[in-house]
Amino acid sequence: MGQVPYLEVDDGKLSIGQTLAICRYLAKSLKASDYFGGATKSDAAKCDMYAETFMDFFTLGVERIFESDPDIKAKKDEKFEAQFPIRLKTFEEHLKKNGGENFVLWCDLVAVAVLSMVEETKADLLQGFPDLRNYYTNMRNLPEIKDYVAQSWPPAASDEA
């Protein structure tokens, strides 16, 4: 597709672009018993929905940072400041409703990555959202990714609060 990110598999026979397409492919590449995209079609659809929604939030939070026109940047900043509490409240409500299950889905990894990137632009992002902050902290500390996160990601601003 001529863009990053991309993933090449099978010695270049398959090249996949777009973050979520790569995530879905990797989730489905695990053996069936380890698939972390949802146990049913409904679960998989919800996982897709959450991942897409978090990517929308990512766009809202990050595109303003790279805007060079000061007037457009000010409008994007204003839109973000108005929208982020609404979006985070919705995320937190879904988290409470779904109970946070005892397993990780690929959309959880998208969520923690997006929250980390947006938090870099707004350190107090999760202030006022204790359940979402707890989820974020727990995800960053999963044994399977904790070392990677510690070595490759900036410290969570919410850990410093």
C-alpha positions as CSV (number, residue, x, y, z in Angstrom):
1,M,0.0,0.0,0.0
2,G,3.1,2.2,0.1
3,Q,2.7,3.3,3.7
4,V,3.6,2.3,7.2
5,P,2.9,0.3,9.1
6,Y,3.0,-2.8,7.0
7,L,3.7,-6.4,7.6
8,E,5.3,-8.8,5.2
9,V,4.7,-12.5,5.7
10,D,5.6,-15.7,3.8
11,D,8.8,-14.2,2.3
12,G,6.9,-11.2,0.9
13,K,4.1,-13.2,-0.7
14,L,1.7,-11.3,1.5
15,S,2.1,-7.6,2.4
16,I,-0.5,-6.1,4.7
17,G,-0.9,-2.4,5.3
18,Q,-3.0,-0.5,7.9
19,T,-2.7,-1.0,11.6
20,L,-6.0,-2.7,12.3
21,A,-5.7,-5.1,9.4
22,I,-2.3,-6.2,10.7
23,C,-3.7,-6.6,14.2
24,R,-6.6,-8.7,13.0
25,Y,-4.3,-10.9,10.8
26,L,-1.9,-11.5,13.8
27,A,-4.8,-12.3,16.1
28,K,-6.2,-14.8,13.6
29,S,-2.7,-16.3,12.9
30,L,-2.6,-17.8,16.4
31,K,-3.8,-21.4,16.8
32,A,-7.5,-21.5,17.3
33,S,-7.3,-22.2,21.0
34,D,-5.2,-19.0,21.5
35,Y,-7.2,-16.7,19.2
36,F,-7.7,-13.4,21.0
37,G,-10.3,-11.8,18.8
38,G,-13.4,-13.0,20.6
39,A,-14.9,-16.5,21.1
40,T,-18.0,-15.8,19.0
41,K,-18.8,-13.7,15.9
42,S,-20.5,-11.2,18.3
43,D,-17.4,-11.0,20.4
44,A,-15.2,-10.5,17.4
45,A,-17.5,-7.8,16.1
46,K,-17.4,-6.0,19.4
47,C,-13.6,-6.3,19.4
48,D,-13.4,-4.8,16.0
49,M,-15.8,-2.0,17.1
50,Y,-13.7,-1.1,20.1
51,A,-10.5,-1.2,18.1
52,E,-11.9,1.1,15.4
53,T,-13.3,3.4,18.1
54,F,-10.0,3.7,19.8
55,M,-8.3,4.4,16.4
56,D,-10.8,7.2,15.9
57,F,-9.9,8.6,19.3
58,F,-6.2,8.3,18.3
59,T,-6.8,10.4,15.2
60,L,-8.7,13.0,17.2
61,G,-5.9,13.2,19.7
62,V,-2.9,13.1,17.5
63,E,-3.7,14.8,14.3
64,R,-3.8,18.2,16.0
65,I,-0.2,17.8,17.1
66,F,1.0,17.6,13.5
67,E,-1.1,20.5,12.2
68,S,1.1,23.3,10.9
69,D,-1.6,26.0,10.4
70,P,-2.1,27.7,13.7
71,D,-5.8,28.5,13.1
72,I,-6.6,24.9,12.1
73,K,-4.5,23.6,15.0
74,A,-6.5,25.7,17.4
75,K,-9.8,24.3,16.1
76,K,-8.5,20.8,16.3
77,D,-7.3,21.4,19.9
78,E,-10.7,22.8,20.8
79,K,-12.5,19.8,19.2
80,F,-10.2,17.4,21.1
81,E,-10.7,19.2,24.4
82,A,-14.5,19.1,23.9
83,Q,-14.6,15.5,22.8
84,F,-12.0,13.6,24.9
85,P,-14.1,13.6,28.1
86,I,-17.1,12.3,26.2
87,R,-15.1,9.6,24.5
88,L,-13.3,8.5,27.7
89,K,-16.6,8.4,29.6
90,T,-18.1,6.2,26.9
91,F,-15.0,3.9,27.0
92,E,-15.2,3.7,30.8
93,E,-19.0,2.8,30.7
94,H,-18.3,0.0,28.2
95,L,-15.5,-1.2,30.4
96,K,-17.8,-1.3,33.4
97,K,-20.6,-2.9,31.5
98,N,-18.4,-5.7,30.0
99,G,-16.7,-6.4,33.3
100,G,-13.2,-6.4,31.9
101,E,-13.2,-10.2,31.5
102,N,-10.3,-12.3,32.6
103,F,-8.6,-12.5,29.2
104,V,-7.1,-10.0,26.8
105,L,-8.4,-9.4,23.3
106,W,-6.4,-7.7,20.5
107,C,-8.6,-4.6,20.9
108,D,-7.2,-4.3,24.4
109,L,-3.7,-3.9,23.0
110,V,-5.0,-1.3,20.5
111,A,-6.6,0.5,23.4
112,V,-3.5,0.6,25.6
113,A,-1.3,1.7,22.7
114,V,-3.8,4.5,21.7
115,L,-4.1,5.7,25.3
116,S,-0.3,5.8,25.7
117,M,0.1,7.8,22.5
118,V,-2.6,10.3,23.3
119,E,-1.5,10.5,26.9
120,E,1.9,11.8,25.6
121,T,0.0,14.8,24.2
122,K,-2.1,15.3,27.3
123,A,-0.6,14.1,30.5
124,D,-3.8,14.4,32.6
125,L,-5.8,12.4,30.0
126,L,-7.1,9.8,32.5
127,Q,-7.7,12.1,35.4
128,G,-11.3,11.8,36.4
129,F,-11.6,8.3,34.8
130,P,-10.4,5.9,37.6
131,D,-11.7,2.7,36.1
132,L,-10.1,3.5,32.7
133,R,-6.9,4.5,34.4
134,N,-6.8,1.2,36.4
135,Y,-7.5,-0.7,33.1
136,Y,-4.7,1.1,31.4
137,T,-2.2,0.5,34.2
138,N,-3.2,-3.2,34.4
139,M,-2.8,-3.6,30.7
140,R,0.7,-1.9,30.7
141,N,1.7,-4.3,33.5
142,L,0.6,-7.6,31.8
143,P,3.4,-10.0,32.3
144,E,3.5,-10.8,28.6
145,I,4.2,-7.2,27.6
146,K,5.4,-5.5,30.7
147,D,9.1,-5.6,29.8
148,Y,8.5,-4.5,26.3
149,V,6.4,-1.5,27.5
150,A,9.0,-0.6,30.1
151,Q,11.8,-0.6,27.5
152,S,10.0,0.8,24.4
153,W,7.3,3.2,25.6
154,P,7.4,6.4,27.6
155,P,6.4,6.1,31.2
156,A,2.7,6.4,31.8
157,A,1.8,9.9,33.0
158,S,-1.1,8.4,34.9
159,D,1.5,6.4,36.9
160,E,3.1,9.7,38.0
161,A,-0.2,11.2,39.2
